[in-house]
Amino acid sequence: MQTAETEINIKGLCVTFPDKDGGEDIHALTDVNLDIKQGEFISLLGPSGCGKTTLLRSIADLQKPSSGIISVKGRTPHEIRLSQKYGIVFQSPVLYDWRTVRRNICMPMEVIGLPKKERTRRVDAMLELVGLTKFGKKYPHQLSGGMQQRVGIARALALDPEILLMDEPFSALDEFTKEKLHMDLLDIWNKTNKTILFVTHNIQESVFLSDRVVVLSPHPGRVSAVVDIDVPRPRDLSSKGTPEFNALVNKVRNSFEGV
């Protein structure tokens, strides 16, 4: 079996913010080293303030590192972002109320000037992928929170990015909706073979979804452990009841430092 190539390489990454009150600088991340392979599902897990979102934003070229190197496919995050290789899903889907579901998904394609026929084809494909084919003409306020987040995922995938970056996308949802979207996301990942980086503070969520869980501990933010998740795929909700799953949850929980 051929080993997947390293897609994202992070060496000695540090991110420091100046203190607004004139005190000592705030060290959000310090000496982060991490390799992510093509097609992996990686969760960045940790408590509030550990720097997991800062790490995601640094990879996405939304935050400039203070020092260290991030290489994505041998290129800089800035080059990757300009070439539309990233899809980003935030905690809130950030949909435009005056646009239908179809036109929300279509927006990034309009921005880069894709022909109308190709936009239509891709919107149709994305609606089918996220299970919203019948809701294309609806407006955001007519959708549930889970459906809105699916629209956000469809929009992020519309430009066919190679890397999907997700910042706590399900944290505001109830447990029943969250479990449904977990299964939907794994199905999308299986069909598209994207590399996914998923920020979460939920240990069970990270173990259920991931190939590996990267545990970040705060003060300052650093990688305290990388835990391989060997729960067999495909996974379903019954996977959560196995001794192997619960053992991994405990292993991840016990890997935190300084929390």
BAFI-3210 file (N, C-alpha, C; in Angstrom, 3 decimals, decimal comma, padded with zeros to 6 digits):
// residues 259
n [1|2|3|4|5|6|7|8|9|10|11|12|13|14|15|16|17|18|19|20|21|22|23|24|25|26|27|28|29|30|31|32|33|34|35|36|37|38|39|40|41|42|43|44|45|46|47|48|49|50|51|52|53|54|55|56|57|58|59|60|61|62|63|64|65|66|67|68|69|70|71|72|73|74|75|76|77|78|79|80|81|82|83|84|85|86|87|88|89|90|91|92|93|94|95|96|97|98|99|100|101|102|103|104|105|106|107|108|109|110|111|112|113|114|115|116|117|118|119|120|121|122|123|124|125|126|127|128|129|130|131|132|133|134|135|136|137|138|139|140|141|142|143|144|145|146|147|148|149|150|151|152|153|154|155|156|157|158|159|160|161|162|163|164|165|166|167|168|169|170|171|172|173|174|175|176|177|178|179|180|181|182|183|184|185|186|187|188|189|190|191|192|193|194|195|196|197|198|199|200|201|202|203|204|205|206|207|208|209|210|211|212|213|214|215|216|217|218|219|220|221|222|223|224|225|226|227|228|229|230|231|232|233|234|235|236|237|238|239|240|241|242|243|244|245|246|247|248|249|250|251|252|253|254|255|256|257|258|259]
n.u [000,839|000,612|002,142|000,634|001,526|003,220|001,366|001,006|003,398|004,727|006,981|008,565|006,701|005,658|003,449|002,864|001,173|000,903|000,393|-002,512|-002,695|-000,200|001,453|003,382|004,104|001,680|001,872|000,604|001,029|003,699|006,645|005,512|005,338|004,465|003,295|001,114|-000,661|-001,649|-005,100|-005,761|-007,794|-007,700|-007,973|-007,765|-007,432|-008,404|-008,604|-010,307|-008,360|-006,002|-004,825|-005,644|-007,401|-005,867|-003,720|-005,029|-005,829|-003,347|-002,375|-004,255|-003,556|-004,618|-003,577|-000,500|002,505|004,754|007,262|008,981|007,995|005,542|004,640|002,838|002,087|004,611|004,615|003,908|001,452|000,125|000,398|-001,025|-003,580|-004,227|-004,411|-006,778|-006,894|-007,809|-010,681|-012,898|-014,632|-016,514|-017,410|-019,914|-022,168|-022,294|-024,070|-025,678|-028,522|-030,259|-029,836|-030,626|-030,258|-028,926|-027,703|-026,072|-024,218|-023,151|-021,715|-018,738|-017,858|-018,875|-017,322|-014,748|-015,265|-016,287|-017,819|-021,387|-022,727|-020,973|-020,991|-023,641|-023,632|-021,831|-023,077|-025,403|-024,179|-022,986|-025,205|-026,422|-024,393|-024,391|-026,922|-029,111|-030,703|-033,398|-033,728|-032,667|-033,820|-034,636|-034,361|-031,835|-033,076|-035,143|-034,178|-032,952|-030,464|-028,530|-028,885|-028,194|-025,463|-024,642|-024,989|-022,958|-020,753|-021,076|-020,664|-017,982|-016,801|-017,304|-015,469|-013,839|-011,653|-008,479|-007,904|-009,738|-010,654|-011,864|-013,462|-014,509|-017,182|-019,601|-020,219|-022,238|-024,558|-027,309|-027,082|-028,273|-028,497|-025,815|-024,680|-025,838|-024,655|-022,000|-021,932|-022,685|-020,499|-018,361|-019,142|-019,001|-016,269|-015,261|-016,187|-014,947|-012,240|-010,758|-008,235|-008,734|-008,809|-009,832|-011,118|-011,791|-013,247|-014,212|-013,810|-014,837|-015,979|-013,695|-012,308|-014,138|-014,301|-011,706|-008,480|-006,139|-005,612|-004,645|-003,418|-003,605|-002,133|-002,472|-000,852|002,173|000,438|000,863|001,818|000,897|000,466|000,069|-002,368|-002,988|-005,856|-007,312|-009,783|-011,869|-012,796|-015,578|-017,140|-019,840|-022,562|-022,635|-020,025|-019,143|-019,771|-017,976|-015,342|-012,782|-013,100|-013,806|-011,494|-009,676|-010,761|-010,249|-007,476|-006,830|-007,912|-006,253|-003,904|-003,540|-001,668|-000,956|-003,531]
n.v [-001,200|002,164|004,891|007,900|011,164|013,790|016,651|019,067|020,825|021,769|023,682|024,611|026,630|029,731|032,031|035,245|037,742|041,256|042,702|044,469|046,193|047,023|045,269|042,217|040,410|038,221|034,815|032,930|030,571|028,242|026,918|024,877|021,817|019,834|017,349|016,765|014,468|013,919|013,725|013,041|013,064|015,322|016,308|019,262|019,670|021,057|023,084|026,275|029,016|027,705|027,964|026,642|027,578|029,720|028,323|027,022|029,291|030,309|028,373|028,764|031,190|033,430|034,465|035,768|034,089|034,558|033,475|030,633|028,008|027,308|024,986|024,158|021,721|022,209|024,912|028,348|029,253|031,560|031,481|029,141|029,852|031,887|030,380|029,096|026,670|026,144|025,429|026,932|026,580|028,136|028,644|029,853|029,742|032,008|033,054|034,788|036,598|037,567|036,073|033,103|029,576|028,324|030,547|031,459|029,343|029,633|031,988|032,256|031,270|033,104|035,274|034,621|034,469|032,239|030,600|030,762|028,338|026,407|027,147|026,549|023,759|022,972|023,905|022,318|019,816|020,167|020,624|018,118|016,598|017,459|016,841|018,575|019,021|019,600|022,054|024,267|026,687|027,909|030,326|031,380|031,863|030,106|027,659|025,069|025,202|023,194|022,610|025,046|025,045|022,974|024,169|026,042|024,303|023,215|025,504|026,017|023,875|024,299|025,370|023,279|022,697|021,490|021,194|021,227|023,410|023,607|025,336|024,665|023,882|022,711|023,349|024,959|023,573|021,347|018,087|015,978|016,977|017,469|014,881|013,816|015,462|014,802|012,218|012,916|014,539|012,709|011,070|012,869|013,419|010,878|010,589|012,679|012,756|014,804|016,613|017,190|019,572|019,965|021,900|021,594|021,424|019,228|016,099|013,481|013,966|014,556|012,094|010,382|011,357|011,455|010,630|011,176|012,792|015,915|017,194|020,158|022,146|024,872|028,106|028,593|028,041|024,815|021,714|018,971|016,293|013,747|011,727|008,627|007,422|004,491|003,352|001,276|002,050|002,027|004,290|004,327|005,416|003,416|002,820|004,390|003,085|001,099|-000,709|-000,043|002,519|004,030|003,689|005,131|007,692|008,165|008,044|010,284|012,281|012,064|012,989|015,681|018,548|020,706|021,756]
n.w [000,000|-000,928|000,698|001,740|000,596|002,402|002,967|004,300|006,041|009,062|010,832|013,746|014,426|015,632|017,132|018,102|019,919|020,435|023,654|024,386|026,485|026,980|028,318|028,718|025,671|024,155|023,909|021,610|020,170|020,339|019,060|017,301|015,699|012,999|010,766|008,076|006,223|002,796|002,240|004,830|007,815|010,219|013,553|015,438|018,678|021,781|024,816|025,314|024,276|023,685|021,248|018,950|016,919|016,054|014,950|012,814|011,352|010,686|008,925|006,952|005,886|007,067|009,299|010,165|010,851|013,644|013,727|012,290|009,940|007,489|005,178|002,348|000,208|-000,738|-001,098|-000,089|002,450|001,560|-001,243|-001,745|-000,886|-002,734|-005,017|-004,743|-003,271|-000,776|001,207|003,459|006,481|008,862|012,382|012,453|009,720|008,094|006,040|003,321|003,820|001,866|-000,322|-002,087|-001,206|-003,365|-004,570|-002,540|-002,372|-004,850|-004,799|-004,332|-006,782|-008,570|-007,848|-008,776|-011,417|-012,893|-015,679|-016,295|-016,900|-015,867|-013,183|-012,504|-012,856|-010,860|-008,520|-008,515|-008,143|-005,615|-003,957|-004,111|-002,941|-000,247|000,490|-000,010|-002,213|-002,695|-001,576|-002,770|-003,625|-001,350|001,350|003,737|006,298|006,275|006,847|009,044|011,715|011,320|008,607|007,477|008,087|006,470|004,000|004,187|004,125|001,569|000,020|000,647|-000,602|-003,256|-005,084|-005,489|-003,592|-002,334|000,285|003,236|005,684|008,915|011,414|014,385|013,453|014,245|016,822|017,899|017,645|018,461|020,075|018,621|015,996|015,559|015,599|013,291|011,355|011,714|010,570|007,964|007,250|007,320|005,236|003,080|003,133|002,541|-000,069|-001,445|-000,843|000,348|002,176|005,555|008,113|011,320|013,758|017,196|020,517|021,622|022,854|022,256|019,748|018,227|018,289|017,056|014,421|013,311|011,745|013,064|016,192|017,134|019,963|021,678|024,144|026,472|027,225|026,940|023,735|022,473|020,883|022,614|022,331|019,808|018,733|017,371|015,740|015,621|015,192|013,323|009,929|007,610|009,931|012,284|014,394|016,281|016,719|018,770|021,061|021,557|023,292|022,342|021,258|023,548|025,037|023,505|023,721|026,438|026,346|024,794|026,447|028,654|027,659|027,770|028,751|031,411|031,791]
ca.u [000,000|001,416|001,960|000,270|002,569|002,995|000,769|001,255|004,549|004,860|008,220|008,924|005,748|005,341|002,598|002,843|000,367|001,221|-000,626|-003,144|-002,523|001,204|002,193|004,179|003,448|000,915|002,367|-000,534|001,590|005,154|007,389|004,613|005,863|003,392|003,160|-000,225|-000,605|-002,735|-006,290|-005,996|-008,745|-006,968|-008,624|-006,977|-008,260|-007,876|-009,501|-010,262|-007,112|-004,817|-004,221|-006,025|-007,906|-004,715|-002,990|-005,810|-005,761|-001,995|-002,331|-005,157|-003,035|-005,414|-002,763|000,919|003,335|005,851|008,460|008,708|007,682|004,421|004,738|001,668|002,425|005,860|004,384|003,506|-000,004|-000,382|000,289|-002,104|-004,863|-004,485|-004,739|-008,075|-006,735|-008,440|-012,074|-012,939|-015,953|-016,401|-018,390|-021,180|-022,101|-022,132|-024,810|-026,305|-029,959|-031,004|-029,514|-031,111|-029,209|-028,151|-026,880|-025,031|-023,184|-022,588|-021,008|-017,299|-017,646|-019,120|-016,186|-013,597|-015,674|-016,592|-018,983|-022,665|-023,034|-020,154|-021,505|-024,867|-023,264|-021,204|-024,098|-026,205|-023,379|-022,787|-026,487|-026,588|-023,387|-024,760|-028,292|-030,036|-031,170|-034,760|-033,786|-031,855|-034,508|-034,966|-033,474|-031,247|-033,970|-036,091|-033,439|-032,475|-029,049|-027,740|-028,968|-027,379|-024,052|-024,401|-024,815|-021,603|-019,813|-021,212|-020,004|-016,541|-016,348|-017,745|-014,307|-013,082|-010,374|-007,817|-007,815|-010,906|-010,331|-013,144|-013,231|-015,630|-018,390|-020,822|-020,238|-023,458|-025,707|-027,721|-026,374|-028,876|-028,077|-024,366|-024,399|-026,206|-023,656|-020,781|-022,055|-022,664|-019,140|-017,540|-019,554|-018,431|-014,816|-015,024|-016,482|-014,124|-010,823|-010,093|-007,553|-009,575|-008,347|-011,093|-010,894|-012,865|-012,885|-014,984|-012,927|-015,522|-016,106|-012,391|-011,983|-015,064|-014,104|-010,340|-007,381|-005,253|-006,020|-003,522|-003,830|-002,891|-002,257|-002,264|000,061|001,646|-000,116|001,855|001,338|001,280|000,381|-000,617|-002,921|-003,527|-007,187|-007,375|-011,144|-012,065|-013,727|-016,415|-017,649|-021,204|-022,764|-022,359|-018,579|-018,911|-020,036|-016,989|-014,248|-011,660|-013,415|-013,729|-010,085|-009,032|-011,243|-009,477|-006,074|-006,768|-008,173|-005,084|-002,718|-003,437|-000,679|-001,135|-004,917]
ca.v [000,000|003,365|005,859|009,229|012,173|014,893|017,788|020,274|020,652|022,918|023,566|025,687|027,733|030,557|033,189|036,124|038,948|042,282|042,955|045,767|047,058|047,370|044,272|041,282|039,827|036,997|033,739|032,075|029,280|028,199|025,762|023,839|020,986|018,916|016,931|016,273|013,768|014,137|012,914|012,757|013,835|015,698|017,228|020,087|019,594|021,691|024,014|027,664|029,717|026,877|028,340|025,768|028,409|030,463|027,398|026,870|030,553|030,442|027,510|029,344|032,500|034,487|034,930|035,658|033,576|035,399|032,766|029,271|027,776|026,468|024,640|023,417|021,238|022,834|026,332|029,096|029,360|032,655|030,977|028,153|030,570|032,578|029,389|028,505|025,282|026,037|025,712|027,251|026,555|028,747|028,218|030,320|029,565|033,333|033,078|036,058|036,402|037,958|035,121|031,743|028,583|028,175|031,732|031,472|028,398|030,127|033,261|032,246|031,039|034,391|036,165|034,313|034,598|031,006|030,718|030,434|026,924|025,650|027,449|025,775|022,352|022,759|024,087|021,093|018,741|020,428|020,400|016,674|016,090|017,748|016,407|019,713|019,245|020,148|023,310|025,264|027,970|028,447|031,341|030,887|031,896|029,009|026,427|024,818|025,495|022,152|022,779|026,215|024,678|022,184|025,134|026,570|023,277|023,160|026,698|025,848|022,844|024,626|025,617|022,026|022,864|020,251|021,167|021,817|023,897|023,749|025,910|024,361|024,144|022,127|023,584|025,645|022,745|020,357|016,823|015,152|017,546|017,297|013,498|013,657|016,139|013,991|011,177|013,584|014,988|011,546|010,635|013,837|013,188|009,622|010,768|013,717|012,530|016,036|016,717|018,005|020,002|020,208|022,438|021,251|021,238|018,067|014,935|012,401|014,380|014,426|010,676|009,767|011,813|011,679|009,672|011,541|013,942|016,733|017,791|021,387|022,624|026,321|028,840|028,995|026,961|023,894|020,351|018,114|014,890|013,393|010,400|007,888|006,874|003,282|002,814|000,903|002,753|003,185|004,373|004,798|005,811|002,279|002,817|005,101|002,207|000,017|-000,491|000,610|003,943|004,630|003,698|006,248|008,927|008,325|008,315|011,694|013,112|011,998|013,517|017,125|019,054|022,062|022,231]
ca.w [000,000|-001,042|001,776|001,253|000,714|003,326|002,258|005,095|006,915|009,973|011,594|014,658|014,288|016,795|016,866|019,270|019,783|021,427|024,667|024,129|027,652|027,113|029,084|027,935|024,509|024,379|023,061|021,252|019,774|020,457|018,563|016,806|014,614|012,622|009,372|007,752|004,945|001,855|002,456|006,250|008,625|011,426|014,480|016,345|019,878|022,984|025,505|024,857|024,536|023,449|019,977|017,835|015,829|015,531|014,088|011,588|010,618|010,138|007,748|005,953|005,482|007,687|010,413|009,836|011,947|014,129|013,285|011,859|008,525|007,067|003,763|001,881|-001,128|-001,120|-001,355|001,094|002,602|000,733|-002,617|-001,779|-000,788|-003,996|-006,049|-004,356|-002,817|000,535|001,499|004,881|007,112|010,178|013,388|011,896|008,268|007,462|004,786|002,979|003,988|000,677|-001,386|-001,899|-000,960|-004,596|-004,835|-001,516|-002,797|-006,109|-004,664|-004,616|-008,211|-009,208|-007,554|-009,638|-012,810|-013,611|-016,571|-015,653|-017,068|-014,924|-011,848|-012,318|-012,705|-009,555|-007,473|-008,516|-007,557|-004,186|-003,285|-003,989|-002,014|001,145|000,732|000,021|-003,584|-002,712|-000,826|-003,457|-003,787|-000,038|001,918|004,992|007,460|006,149|007,117|010,403|011,896|010,684|007,158|007,140|008,112|005,263|002,903|004,339|003,652|000,111|-000,540|000,793|-001,538|-004,616|-005,937|-005,484|-002,910|-001,956|001,748|003,880|007,024|009,601|012,735|015,290|012,668|014,804|018,270|018,326|017,302|019,456|019,918|017,579|014,715|015,465|015,222|011,875|010,532|011,770|009,557|006,661|006,960|006,988|003,911|002,133|003,121|001,839|-001,493|-002,072|-000,537|000,753|003,464|006,437|009,430|012,021|015,098|018,129|021,923|022,044|022,725|021,542|018,352|017,566|018,138|016,111|013,046|012,835|011,634|014,168|016,999|017,574|021,227|022,002|025,520|026,467|028,123|025,623|022,931|021,929|020,667|023,740|021,911|018,571|019,025|016,228|015,990|014,812|015,117|011,919|009,053|007,916|011,291|012,503|015,788|017,153|017,007|020,026|022,194|021,638|024,253|021,665|021,161|024,881|025,438|022,808|024,356|027,672|026,000|024,384|027,632|029,545|026,995|027,958|029,706|031,939|031,662]
c.u [000,875|001,083|001,646|001,393|002,193|002,496|001,051|002,386|004,740|006,090|008,439|007,992|005,497|004,474|002,473|002,014|000,812|000,069|-001,200|-002,959|-001,057|002,027|003,031|003,373|002,750|001,399|001,219|-000,087|003,104|005,691|006,484|005,251|004,830|003,462|001,763|-000,180|-001,835|-003,882|-006,575|-007,134|-008,061|-007,819|-007,580|-007,824|-007,604|-008,881|-009,401|-008,926|-005,855|-004,163|-004,637|-006,584|-006,789|-003,886|-003,720|-005,715|-004,373|-001,834|-003,141|-004,674|-003,941|-004,692|-001,293|001,694|004,376|007,192|008,067|008,252|006,434|004,568|003,546|001,922|003,704|005,756|003,976|001,982|-000,610|-000,570|-000,860|-003,467|-005,205|-004,859|-006,015|-007,978|-007,375|-009,949|-012,171|-014,385|-015,786|-017,489|-019,793|-021,100|-021,970|-022,782|-025,442|-027,816|-030,753|-030,708|-030,125|-029,932|-028,319|-027,199|-025,828|-023,881|-022,436|-021,623|-019,500|-016,985|-017,905|-017,908|-015,013|-013,976|-015,884|-017,810|-020,255|-022,989|-022,250|-020,602|-022,737|-024,559|-022,707|-022,195|-024,973|-025,459|-023,207|-024,074|-026,753|-025,636|-023,799|-026,225|-029,314|-030,613|-032,530|-034,852|-033,019|-032,495|-034,940|-033,952|-032,963|-032,211|-035,002|-035,456|-033,113|-030,988|-028,149|-027,744|-028,158|-025,898|-023,705|-024,235|-023,410|-020,547|-019,858|-020,507|-018,482|-015,981|-016,600|-016,585|-013,377|-011,699|-009,767|-007,771|-009,024|-010,553|-011,631|-012,908|-014,465|-016,982|-019,681|-021,031|-021,535|-024,711|-026,054|-027,094|-026,955|-028,458|-026,591|-024,020|-024,739|-025,143|-022,299|-020,811|-022,023|-021,249|-018,230|-017,885|-018,966|-016,926|-014,475|-015,211|-015,489|-012,632|-010,076|-009,252|-008,386|-008,846|-009,548|-010,785|-012,078|-012,330|-013,600|-014,168|-013,592|-015,658|-014,799|-012,035|-012,871|-014,725|-012,723|-009,528|-006,380|-005,821|-004,758|-003,985|-002,955|-003,178|-001,857|-001,098|001,513|001,176|000,966|001,203|001,826|001,220|-000,266|-001,058|-003,493|-004,864|-007,386|-008,738|-011,439|-013,055|-014,333|-016,971|-019,123|-021,377|-022,501|-020,878|-018,287|-019,119|-019,016|-015,934|-013,063|-011,873|-013,250|-012,294|-009,340|-009,483|-010,449|-008,027|-005,901|-006,943|-006,941|-003,826|-002,558|-002,382|-001,096|-002,517|-005,600]
c.v [001,252|004,350|007,227|010,220|013,204|016,100|019,104|019,975|021,936|022,696|024,819|026,879|028,418|031,724|033,978|037,360|039,977|042,470|044,356|046,743|047,396|046,404|043,376|040,734|038,522|035,940|032,761|030,673|029,338|026,864|024,594|023,135|019,923|018,615|016,359|015,685|014,065|013,171|012,572|013,607|014,073|016,627|017,955|020,296|020,328|022,634|025,412|028,297|028,923|027,169|027,502|026,559|029,246|029,593|027,223|028,125|030,775|029,589|028,128|030,669|033,640|035,074|034,707|035,124|034,609|034,791|031,345|029,216|026,915|026,251|023,771|023,020|021,898|024,318|027,022|029,076|030,462|032,204|029,984|028,832|031,254|031,619|028,619|027,027|025,060|026,209|025,906|027,275|027,076|028,228|028,640|030,200|030,865|033,351|034,450|035,867|036,663|037,056|033,755|030,818|028,431|029,359|031,936|030,546|028,934|031,297|033,199|031,996|032,292|035,305|035,899|034,253|033,312|031,202|030,198|028,949|026,066|025,906|026,617|024,302|022,081|022,932|022,846|019,958|018,924|020,216|018,908|016,097|016,287|017,439|017,522|020,023|019,931|021,534|024,448|026,629|028,580|029,520|030,855|030,843|030,769|027,652|026,300|025,157|024,474|022,263|023,991|025,861|023,800|023,079|025,732|025,591|023,181|024,340|026,562|024,853|023,201|024,857|024,403|022,202|021,508|020,078|021,888|022,136|024,238|024,177|025,757|024,526|023,646|022,479|024,225|024,798|021,776|019,001|015,957|015,642|017,329|015,871|013,239|014,287|015,449|012,923|011,774|013,995|013,824|011,011|011,553|013,622|011,929|009,779|011,707|013,537|013,831|015,806|017,637|018,289|020,552|020,664|022,101|021,282|020,018|016,799|013,820|012,716|014,160|012,960|010,030|010,109|011,497|010,423|009,893|012,755|014,638|017,514|019,007|021,774|024,093|026,783|028,383|027,787|026,108|022,528|019,484|016,645|014,810|011,938|009,790|007,260|005,681|002,594|002,507|001,822|001,742|003,120|004,776|005,038|004,658|002,190|003,444|004,216|001,103|000,322|000,239|002,116|004,628|004,676|004,853|007,594|009,199|008,647|009,776|012,592|013,173|012,596|015,019|017,456|020,447|022,626|022,172]
c.w [000,000|000,073|001,192|001,501|001,780|002,538|002,974|006,067|007,735|010,828|012,448|014,634|015,627|016,340|018,167|018,965|020,820|022,404|024,482|025,282|027,907|027,942|028,186|026,765|024,884|023,391|022,778|020,874|019,925|019,957|018,171|015,612|014,283|011,132|009,178|006,355|004,088|002,139|003,897|006,802|009,967|012,275|015,308|017,588|021,034|023,602|024,911|025,229|024,263|022,105|018,785|016,653|015,225|014,603|012,762|010,728|010,010|008,888|006,612|005,390|005,958|008,899|010,059|011,042|012,375|013,750|012,929|010,417|008,401|005,569|003,396|000,431|-001,650|-001,398|-000,061|001,224|001,737|-000,711|-002,748|-001,721|-002,108|-005,120|-005,729|-003,972|-001,452|000,431|003,000|005,364|008,537|011,117|012,981|010,380|007,480|006,077|004,571|002,949|002,719|-000,527|-001,066|-001,589|-002,191|-004,786|-003,752|-001,907|-004,003|-005,918|-004,937|-006,084|-009,022|-009,049|-008,489|-011,114|-013,576|-014,510|-015,905|-015,748|-016,079|-013,489|-011,544|-012,087|-011,320|-008,415|-007,379|-007,819|-006,052|-003,401|-003,095|-002,949|-000,565|001,444|000,794|-001,364|-003,633|-002,071|-001,501|-003,562|-002,458|000,364|003,274|006,164|007,424|006,484|008,599|010,484|011,227|009,175|006,706|007,121|006,916|004,036|002,961|003,846|002,129|-000,548|-000,470|-000,211|-003,002|-005,575|-006,007|-004,841|-002,567|-000,437|002,325|005,325|007,736|011,049|013,614|014,598|013,290|016,269|018,765|018,119|018,426|019,114|018,797|016,192|014,493|015,022|013,756|010,985|010,600|010,673|008,150|006,275|006,594|005,603|002,837|002,000|002,338|000,326|-002,179|-001,863|-000,241|002,008|004,338|007,739|010,164|013,445|015,994|019,564|022,510|021,793|021,936|020,056|017,603|017,321|017,080|014,664|012,480|012,558|012,756|014,885|017,489|018,806|021,504|023,446|025,574|027,330|028,057|024,834|022,296|021,721|021,817|023,386|020,538|018,729|017,747|016,612|015,059|014,879|013,646|011,201|008,084|009,334|011,281|013,996|016,757|017,510|018,364|021,248|022,380|022,693|023,628|021,576|022,520|025,397|024,775|023,367|025,632|027,380|025,599|025,587|028,539|028,929|027,150|029,007|030,160|031,799|033,010]
res [m|q|t|a|e|t|e|i|n|i|k|g|l|c|v|t|f|p|d|k|d|g|g|e|d|i|h|a|l|t|d|v|n|l|d|i|k|q|g|e|f|i|s|l|l|g|p|s|g|c|g|k|t|t|l|l|r|s|i|a|d|l|q|k|p|s|s|g|i|i|s|v|k|g|r|t|p|h|e|i|r|l|s|q|k|y|g|i|v|f|q|s|p|v|l|y|d|w|r|t|v|r|r|n|i|c|m|p|m|e|v|i|g|l|p|k|k|e|r|t|r|r|v|d|a|m|l|e|l|v|g|l|t|k|f|g|k|k|y|p|h|q|l|s|g|g|m|q|q|r|v|g|i|a|r|a|l|a|l|d|p|e|i|l|l|m|d|e|p|f|s|a|l|d|e|f|t|k|e|k|l|h|m|d|l|l|d|i|w|n|k|t|n|k|t|i|l|f|v|t|h|n|i|q|e|s|v|f|l|s|d|r|v|v|v|l|s|p|h|p|g|r|v|s|a|v|v|d|i|d|v|p|r|p|r|d|l|s|s|k|g|t|p|e|f|n|a|l|v|n|k|v|r|n|s|f|e|g|v]
***
